[in-house]
Amino acid sequence: MWVDKLDSLDQSDVVKHVKNLCLKYPNEFEVESFSNEVQALKFSVALFLPESIEIRNSGSIDILNVLYKEDLVSAFPNVHIALRICLTLPTTVASNERGFSKLKLINSYLRSSSGQN
């Protein structure tokens, strides 16, 4: 999962990815503090994960839950915001496409069935 990817990145890669995220959300993050938080999280996340969750298989929701449970949101505010953004963005638009498809069927049916009345 993402913790595995985070372990494999060196400092320059982390800074590059943090800068890319900061360019997309310029009002949310500060590059220097965000990259420092990611590096600190990289080393401290294993300490706070419960034994039931293996660090290699932990996902974004697991890390966010740990931040809330251990009251670490104030220690990692930028990571907290990034995780919330990541977890709230839709991954597909299939449901929207289905909605428009059904609307098109209903709309054409209503047009063909309406008469002079």
Buried (B, 14 or more C-beta within 10 A) or exposed (E): BEBEEBEEBEEEEBBEBBBEBBEEEEEBBBBEEBBBBBBEBBEBBEEEBEEEBEBEEBBBEBBBBBBEEBEBEEBBBBBBBBBBBBEEEEEEEEEEEEEEEEEEEEEEEEEEEEEEE
